[in-house]
Amino acid sequence: MSAVLRRGLAAALLSTAALGAAACGSDEESTKPPLVLDGHPTLVLQVSRSLGVPITACAKEYAPADVRVEVGSPGEIEARLRQGRGDVVASDDSVLPQRLADGGVLEAPQVFARDTLVLAVPADDAEVRDFSDLTSGDSRALIGIGDDTGALGATTTTALEKLDSRQREAVLARVRTRSGEARSLVSAVRGGRLDAAIVHDTDVEATRGALSALPLPAELAPEVTYTAAVAKASEHAADAAALLQDLQSGTCAGQLRAGGFLAP
């Protein structure tokens, strides 16, 4: 083989190897969300499980950025944010965002929506007609409440602690199910496995008439606040702040209001 042919063959082999390496690098990079897509920034929004459905729906309509919603438990969300994975967090728990803000992970949390704890009952032939049925000995109602793994359980516990000891014990004696997911409690009421459940008003609203919401006594202070905050490590801080603003008073806020969430 001549020297010219040898040099040509070597060049061809090197070119092929370079193309293969470039292709492998491209495949690897494609698994990561791009920071900018078609001129729009990519924002990662960490969201509590209870807010996953409504916020995912409105995030799809958010035009200024490509929003990637990641739903998780408080522990999962905290771990992701501490690893720098997230631009904004939207939480059903004001404690977690504030703790992360105090630790320098988040900017100051802001309220973007409110909700109310209610007693969810079947729309027809309900065993429970009023919250007082749970504190009397006449009803045989079985109920469900949130467990201690999520914000729903913590808020419910705080509310019930405002009852006198006799009433609180009467209510807790009726608890058949504890769950970290409001939707599982709602499903149990709809399926007849529970007579009632303490959940958010928006959880009842989402059943589209299958369940009715009975108010809790005002002295239990059943209001719930949802907070959001921008991650200090965000590479698109201004865009992240704009997304938070949209949750408070923009298009996404409007969709949340339509779903029963109250204004901040």
C-alpha positions as CSV (number, residue, x, y, z in Angstrom):
1,M,0.0,0.0,0.0
2,S,1.4,3.4,-0.9
3,A,2.1,6.1,1.6
4,V,-0.7,8.3,0.1
5,L,-3.3,5.5,0.5
6,R,-2.1,4.8,4.0
7,R,-2.5,8.4,5.0
8,G,-6.0,8.5,3.4
9,L,-7.2,5.4,5.2
10,A,-5.9,6.7,8.5
11,A,-7.7,10.0,8.0
12,A,-11.0,8.2,7.2
13,L,-10.7,6.1,10.3
14,L,-10.1,9.1,12.5
15,S,-13.0,10.9,11.0
16,T,-15.3,7.9,11.6
17,A,-14.2,7.7,15.2
18,A,-14.8,11.4,15.7
19,L,-18.3,11.2,14.3
20,G,-19.1,8.2,16.6
21,A,-17.8,10.0,19.7
22,A,-19.8,13.1,18.8
23,A,-22.9,10.9,18.4
24,C,-22.4,9.3,21.7
25,G,-22.0,12.7,23.4
26,S,-25.1,13.9,21.7
27,D,-27.2,11.0,23.0
28,E,-25.9,11.5,26.6
29,E,-26.7,15.2,26.5
30,S,-30.2,14.6,25.2
31,T,-31.1,13.0,28.5
32,K,-30.7,16.3,30.3
33,P,-33.3,19.1,30.0
34,P,-31.9,21.9,27.9
35,L,-31.5,25.3,29.6
36,V,-33.0,27.0,26.6
37,L,-35.4,25.5,24.1
38,D,-36.6,27.4,21.0
39,G,-35.6,30.6,22.6
40,H,-37.5,29.8,25.8
41,P,-35.8,28.9,29.1
42,T,-36.4,25.5,30.7
43,L,-37.6,25.8,34.3
44,V,-37.9,22.8,36.6
45,L,-40.9,23.2,39.0
46,Q,-40.9,21.0,42.1
47,V,-44.4,20.4,43.3
48,S,-46.1,18.7,46.2
49,R,-48.2,15.7,45.3
50,S,-51.5,17.3,46.2
51,L,-50.8,20.1,43.7
52,G,-49.4,17.9,41.0
53,V,-52.5,17.6,38.8
54,P,-53.7,21.3,38.7
55,I,-50.2,22.8,38.4
56,T,-49.1,20.3,35.7
57,A,-52.2,21.3,33.7
58,C,-51.5,25.0,33.9
59,A,-47.8,24.7,33.4
60,K,-48.5,23.2,30.0
61,E,-50.1,26.5,29.0
62,Y,-47.3,28.7,30.3
63,A,-45.9,30.4,27.2
64,P,-42.8,32.3,28.4
65,A,-40.9,29.1,29.4
66,D,-40.8,25.3,29.0
67,V,-41.8,24.2,32.5
68,R,-40.9,20.7,33.6
69,V,-43.0,19.7,36.6
70,E,-41.5,17.2,39.1
71,V,-44.0,15.9,41.7
72,G,-42.8,14.5,45.0
73,S,-43.1,14.1,48.7
74,P,-41.6,16.8,51.0
75,G,-38.5,14.7,51.5
76,E,-38.0,14.1,47.8
77,I,-38.5,17.8,47.0
78,E,-36.1,18.9,49.7
79,A,-33.4,16.4,48.4
80,R,-33.8,17.6,44.8
81,L,-33.6,21.3,45.7
82,R,-30.5,20.7,47.9
83,Q,-28.9,19.0,44.9
84,G,-29.7,22.1,42.8
85,R,-32.4,20.4,40.9
86,G,-35.2,22.9,40.5
87,D,-35.9,26.6,39.8
88,V,-39.2,27.0,41.6
89,V,-41.0,25.0,44.3
90,A,-44.8,25.1,44.8
91,S,-45.7,23.5,48.1
92,D,-48.9,22.6,50.1
93,D,-46.7,23.1,53.2
94,S,-45.4,26.4,54.4
95,V,-43.0,24.8,56.7
96,L,-40.7,23.1,54.1
97,P,-40.2,26.2,51.9
98,Q,-39.5,28.4,55.0
99,R,-37.0,25.9,56.4
100,L,-35.2,25.8,53.0
101,A,-35.2,29.5,52.8
102,D,-33.7,29.8,56.3
103,G,-31.0,27.3,55.1
104,G,-30.1,29.4,52.1
105,V,-31.6,27.1,49.5
106,L,-34.7,29.2,48.5
107,E,-35.6,32.8,48.3
108,A,-38.3,34.1,50.6
109,P,-41.5,32.0,50.2
110,Q,-44.7,33.7,48.9
111,V,-48.3,32.6,49.2
112,F,-49.8,31.9,45.8
113,A,-53.1,30.3,46.8
114,R,-55.3,29.3,49.7
115,D,-57.7,26.4,50.4
116,T,-60.0,25.2,53.2
117,L,-60.2,21.9,55.1
118,V,-63.7,20.4,54.8
119,L,-65.6,17.2,55.5
120,A,-66.1,15.3,52.3
121,V,-69.3,13.3,52.2
122,P,-71.3,11.5,49.5
123,A,-73.6,13.9,47.6
124,D,-76.6,11.6,48.2
125,D,-77.7,9.7,51.3
126,A,-74.8,10.9,53.4
127,E,-74.4,9.3,56.9
128,V,-72.8,12.5,58.1
129,R,-74.9,15.7,57.8
130,D,-72.8,18.0,60.0
131,F,-69.5,18.0,61.7
132,S,-71.3,17.7,65.1
133,D,-72.3,14.1,64.0
134,L,-68.7,13.1,64.5
135,T,-68.6,14.4,68.1
136,S,-71.9,12.8,69.2
137,G,-72.5,9.2,70.1
138,D,-75.6,8.8,67.8
139,S,-73.7,8.4,64.5
140,R,-71.9,5.2,63.4
141,A,-69.9,7.1,60.8
142,L,-66.3,6.0,59.9
143,I,-64.0,8.6,58.6
144,G,-60.6,9.1,57.0
145,I,-57.9,11.7,57.7
146,G,-54.4,12.5,56.5
147,D,-51.5,10.8,58.1
148,D,-48.3,12.3,59.5
149,T,-46.3,12.0,56.2
150,G,-47.9,15.0,54.5
151,A,-49.2,18.5,55.0
152,L,-52.8,17.4,55.0
153,G,-52.3,15.3,58.1
154,A,-50.4,18.0,59.9
155,T,-53.0,20.6,59.1
156,T,-55.8,18.2,60.2
157,T,-54.1,17.4,63.4
158,T,-53.6,21.1,64.2
159,A,-57.3,21.8,63.5
160,L,-58.5,18.9,65.7
161,E,-56.3,19.9,68.6
162,K,-58.5,23.0,68.9
163,L,-61.4,20.8,70.0
164,D,-61.9,20.0,73.6
165,S,-60.5,16.6,74.6
166,R,-63.9,14.9,74.7
167,Q,-64.8,16.0,71.2
168,R,-61.4,15.3,69.8
169,E,-61.4,11.8,71.2
170,A,-64.9,11.2,69.7
171,V,-63.7,12.2,66.3
172,L,-60.5,10.2,66.4
173,A,-62.4,7.1,67.6
174,R,-64.2,7.2,64.2
175,V,-61.0,7.2,62.1
176,R,-60.7,4.1,60.1
177,T,-58.2,5.2,57.5
178,R,-55.2,7.5,57.5
179,S,-53.4,8.4,54.3
180,G,-50.9,10.8,53.0
181,E,-52.9,11.2,49.8
182,A,-56.2,13.1,49.8
183,R,-57.2,11.4,46.6
184,S,-57.2,8.0,48.3
185,L,-59.4,9.3,51.0
186,V,-61.8,10.8,48.4
187,S,-61.8,7.5,46.5
188,A,-62.7,5.7,49.8
189,V,-65.7,8.0,50.4
190,R,-66.8,7.6,46.8
191,G,-66.5,3.9,47.0
192,G,-68.5,3.7,50.2
193,R,-65.6,2.4,52.3
194,L,-65.7,5.6,54.4
195,D,-68.7,7.8,55.4
196,A,-66.6,11.0,55.3
197,A,-63.0,12.3,55.1
198,I,-61.3,15.5,56.1
199,V,-59.7,16.8,53.0
200,H,-59.3,20.1,51.1
201,D,-62.2,21.8,49.5
202,T,-60.5,21.6,46.1
203,D,-60.3,17.8,46.5
204,V,-64.1,17.8,46.8
205,E,-64.4,20.3,43.9
206,A,-62.4,17.9,41.7
207,T,-65.1,15.1,42.1
208,R,-67.5,17.3,40.0
209,G,-70.5,16.7,42.2
210,A,-69.9,13.2,43.4
211,L,-69.1,14.4,46.9
212,S,-70.3,17.4,48.9
213,A,-68.2,19.6,51.3
214,L,-69.4,20.2,54.8
215,P,-67.7,23.0,56.6
216,L,-65.6,22.5,59.7
217,P,-66.3,24.7,62.7
218,A,-64.7,28.1,62.3
219,E,-62.9,27.8,65.6
220,L,-60.8,25.0,64.1
221,A,-59.2,27.6,61.7
222,P,-59.3,25.2,58.8
223,E,-57.7,27.6,56.2
224,V,-54.7,26.2,54.3
225,T,-52.0,28.3,52.5
226,Y,-49.9,27.2,49.6
227,T,-46.5,28.8,49.2
228,A,-43.9,29.0,46.4
229,A,-40.3,30.2,46.2
230,V,-37.5,30.6,43.7
231,A,-34.4,28.4,44.2
232,K,-31.3,30.5,44.8
233,A,-29.3,28.2,42.6
234,S,-31.6,28.8,39.6
235,E,-29.7,29.7,36.4
236,H,-32.9,31.6,35.3
237,A,-33.8,33.5,38.4
238,A,-35.7,36.3,36.6
239,D,-37.7,33.7,34.6
240,A,-38.3,31.7,37.7
241,A,-39.6,34.8,39.5
242,A,-41.9,35.4,36.6
243,L,-43.3,31.9,36.9
244,L,-44.0,32.4,40.6
245,Q,-45.8,35.6,39.8
246,D,-47.9,33.8,37.3
247,L,-48.9,31.3,40.0
248,Q,-50.0,34.2,42.1
249,S,-51.9,36.4,39.7
250,G,-51.4,35.3,36.1
251,T,-52.8,32.7,33.7
252,C,-51.9,29.8,36.0
253,A,-53.5,31.6,38.9
254,G,-56.7,31.9,36.9
255,Q,-56.8,28.2,36.2
256,L,-56.2,27.5,39.9
257,R,-59.1,29.8,40.9
258,A,-61.3,28.0,38.4
259,G,-60.5,24.7,40.1
260,G,-61.6,26.1,43.5
261,F,-58.3,27.5,44.9
262,L,-58.7,30.8,46.6
263,A,-56.6,33.9,46.0
264,P,-53.6,34.6,48.2
